[in-house]
Amino acid sequence: MPDQSLTFGPFRLIPSQRLLLEGNSPLHVGSRAQTILQILVERPGQVVDKRELARLVWPDTFVEEANIRVHVAALRRALGARYSVNIPGRGYSFTAAVSLLSEPPKPDRTIAPKTQTASTLPSSITRLVGRGEAVSKLRAELTRERMVTVVGPAGIGKNQLGISCRSDLVERLGLRSVLRRPGCSERCG
């Protein structure tokens, strides 16, 4: 059975494979961000209510509106801001033209394979400012304890804090990986 793909700009979303491509290269976004993208892409030009998004992405779970904003922001970083708009007080809308394509399964897909690296963590995008004390404390804690959990409200920079400590510890201690993938305090899938 042919896979259905939704194309927009240079991107192709193949929902049956949970695969997002830019050209022929996989583009990695979180599973919830990808689910939000699929919902929006399947309804181009329509406003999808925030409550409906929450219900579809997190069934049987109450989530704060901030959770949706975090995942939409991740999509905007990956795809560019021009593909979705926030309708204040209502929800989100996908703004690009979307085409539906049927692709016959090919035994040798031309998708570029992902090269395996020592860590699945992203590299730091920005330099941390004013967090020197927190970085020092986390580095010290990670040298004493086998596992450290960084907790706090959404959006305060927990992931960037962990990422900033990672490369130094990997080099100094010769570790392959010192942190679990950011954002995985809940089930990651």
C-alpha positions as CSV (number, residue, x, y, z in Angstrom):
1,M,0.0,0.0,0.0
2,P,1.5,3.4,-0.9
3,D,2.4,5.8,1.8
4,Q,0.6,9.1,1.8
5,S,2.8,12.1,2.3
6,L,1.9,15.7,2.9
7,T,4.2,18.2,1.3
8,F,4.7,21.9,1.9
9,G,7.7,24.0,0.9
10,P,10.8,21.8,1.0
11,F,9.2,19.5,3.6
12,R,7.5,16.2,3.3
13,L,5.5,14.6,6.2
14,I,4.8,10.8,6.0
15,P,2.4,10.2,8.9
16,S,2.4,6.4,8.6
17,Q,6.2,6.3,9.2
18,R,6.2,9.2,11.7
19,L,8.8,10.8,9.4
20,L,9.4,14.4,8.5
21,L,11.8,15.1,5.7
22,E,13.5,18.3,4.4
23,G,14.4,17.3,0.9
24,N,15.6,13.7,1.4
25,S,17.0,14.2,4.8
26,P,15.1,13.4,8.0
27,L,14.3,16.3,10.2
28,H,14.1,15.4,13.8
29,V,11.4,17.0,16.0
30,G,9.9,15.5,19.2
31,S,7.0,13.1,18.9
32,R,4.4,15.6,20.3
33,A,5.7,18.4,18.1
34,Q,5.3,16.0,15.1
35,T,1.8,15.1,16.1
36,I,0.9,18.8,16.4
37,L,2.4,19.4,13.0
38,Q,0.4,16.5,11.5
39,I,-2.8,17.9,13.0
40,L,-2.1,21.4,11.6
41,V,-1.0,20.2,8.2
42,E,-4.1,18.1,7.7
43,R,-6.2,21.3,8.2
44,P,-4.3,24.0,6.3
45,G,-5.8,27.4,6.6
46,Q,-8.1,26.4,9.5
47,V,-7.8,27.5,13.1
48,V,-7.2,24.5,15.3
49,D,-8.4,25.3,18.8
50,K,-5.8,25.0,21.6
51,R,-8.1,22.8,23.6
52,E,-8.6,20.5,20.6
53,L,-4.9,20.3,20.1
54,A,-4.3,19.4,23.7
55,R,-7.1,16.7,23.6
56,L,-5.6,15.1,20.4
57,V,-1.9,15.3,21.4
58,W,-2.4,14.4,25.1
59,P,-5.5,12.3,25.3
60,D,-6.9,11.7,28.9
61,T,-4.3,14.2,30.3
62,F,-4.7,17.7,31.4
63,V,-2.0,19.9,30.0
64,E,-1.2,23.6,30.4
65,E,-1.3,25.9,27.3
66,A,2.4,26.4,27.8
67,N,3.0,22.8,26.8
68,I,1.5,23.5,23.4
69,R,3.5,26.7,23.0
70,V,6.8,24.8,23.7
71,H,6.1,22.2,21.0
72,V,4.9,24.8,18.5
73,A,8.1,26.8,19.2
74,A,10.2,23.7,18.5
75,L,8.3,23.3,15.2
76,R,9.0,26.9,14.3
77,R,12.7,26.5,15.0
78,A,12.8,23.4,12.8
79,L,10.6,24.6,9.9
80,G,10.7,28.3,10.1
81,A,8.0,30.6,11.5
82,R,6.2,31.2,8.2
83,Y,4.4,27.9,8.3
84,S,2.2,28.4,11.4
85,V,0.5,31.3,13.1
86,N,-0.9,31.8,16.5
87,I,-4.4,33.1,16.6
88,P,-4.4,34.8,20.1
89,G,-7.0,33.3,22.4
90,R,-8.0,30.6,19.9
91,G,-5.3,28.3,18.6
92,Y,-3.0,27.8,15.7
93,S,-3.3,27.7,11.9
94,F,-1.0,26.2,9.3
95,T,-0.5,28.8,6.6
96,A,1.3,27.0,3.8
97,A,-0.2,25.3,0.8
98,V,-0.2,21.5,1.4
99,S,-0.2,18.8,-1.3
100,L,-1.1,15.2,-0.8
101,L,1.1,12.7,-2.6
102,S,1.0,8.9,-2.8
103,E,4.4,7.3,-2.8
104,P,4.8,3.7,-3.7
105,P,7.1,1.9,-1.2
106,K,10.7,1.7,-2.5
107,P,13.1,-0.9,-1.2
108,D,16.0,1.5,-1.4
109,R,14.8,4.9,-0.3
110,T,17.0,7.8,-1.1
111,I,16.7,9.2,2.4
112,A,20.1,10.1,3.8
113,P,20.9,7.8,6.7
114,K,21.4,9.5,10.1
115,T,25.0,9.2,11.2
116,Q,25.3,7.8,14.7
117,T,27.1,10.1,17.1
118,A,28.1,9.5,20.7
119,S,25.2,11.6,22.0
120,T,21.6,12.2,21.0
121,L,21.6,15.6,22.7
122,P,21.5,18.7,20.6
123,S,24.4,21.1,20.7
124,S,24.0,24.4,22.5
125,I,22.4,26.9,20.2
126,T,23.0,30.0,22.4
127,R,25.5,30.9,25.0
128,L,24.1,30.9,28.6
129,V,24.2,34.3,30.2
130,G,24.1,34.8,34.0
131,R,24.0,31.0,34.7
132,G,27.6,30.5,35.7
133,E,26.8,29.5,39.3
134,A,24.1,27.1,38.2
135,V,26.5,25.5,35.6
136,S,29.3,25.2,38.2
137,K,26.9,23.6,40.7
138,L,25.6,21.1,38.2
139,R,29.1,20.1,37.0
140,A,30.1,19.6,40.6
141,E,27.0,17.5,41.3
142,L,27.5,15.4,38.2
143,T,31.0,14.5,39.2
144,R,29.8,13.3,42.7
145,E,26.5,11.6,41.7
146,R,25.7,9.0,39.2
147,M,22.3,10.6,38.3
148,V,21.2,14.2,38.7
149,T,17.7,15.5,37.9
150,V,17.2,19.2,37.0
151,V,13.7,20.4,37.7
152,G,11.9,23.6,37.5
153,P,9.1,25.5,35.6
154,A,8.9,25.3,31.8
155,G,11.0,27.7,29.9
156,I,13.7,28.6,32.4
157,G,16.5,26.8,30.6
158,K,16.9,23.4,32.2
159,N,17.8,21.8,28.9
160,Q,20.4,24.4,28.0
161,L,21.9,24.2,31.5
162,G,22.3,20.4,31.0
163,I,23.7,20.8,27.5
164,S,26.2,23.4,28.6
165,C,27.6,20.9,31.2
166,R,27.7,17.9,28.8
167,S,30.5,18.7,26.5
168,D,32.9,19.7,29.3
169,L,32.1,16.5,31.2
170,V,32.4,14.3,28.2
171,E,35.8,15.7,27.5
172,R,37.1,15.7,31.0
173,L,35.8,12.4,32.1
174,G,35.8,10.6,28.8
175,L,32.1,9.7,29.0
176,R,30.1,8.7,25.9
177,S,26.9,10.4,27.3
178,V,26.2,12.1,30.5
179,L,22.6,13.1,30.0
180,R,19.3,11.7,28.9
181,R,17.6,13.4,26.0
182,P,16.2,16.8,27.1
183,G,12.4,17.0,27.7
184,C,12.0,13.3,28.6
185,S,10.8,13.7,32.2
186,E,7.6,12.1,30.8
187,R,7.2,9.2,28.5
188,C,9.2,9.9,25.3
189,G,8.1,8.3,22.1
